[in-house]
Amino acid sequence: MDVTEVRKLDAYLKRTFGNSKIRVVPRPKKDDSAEVYIGEEFIGVLFVDDEDDDRSYQFQMAILEDDLADQED
């Protein structure tokens, strides 16, 4: 992903989720993905999918069982 692509994805996610704290950050030594943060907290990875000459993006976010336990009040 180049800088322009990262900026477009950053703006798209901010607009889509209504959250200005979302940040898309290029990954060091990787050109097929970028990291996604809310503030300083890492939340997932965006991967480029170039199959069939139709560029798209996959967002992968892991949710740990411990994270869910913190929400039980």
Buried (B, 14 or more C-beta within 10 A) or exposed (E): BEEEBBEEBBEEBBEEEEEEEBBBEBBEEEEEBBBBBBEEEEBBBBBBEEEEEEEEBEEEEEEEEEEEEEEEE
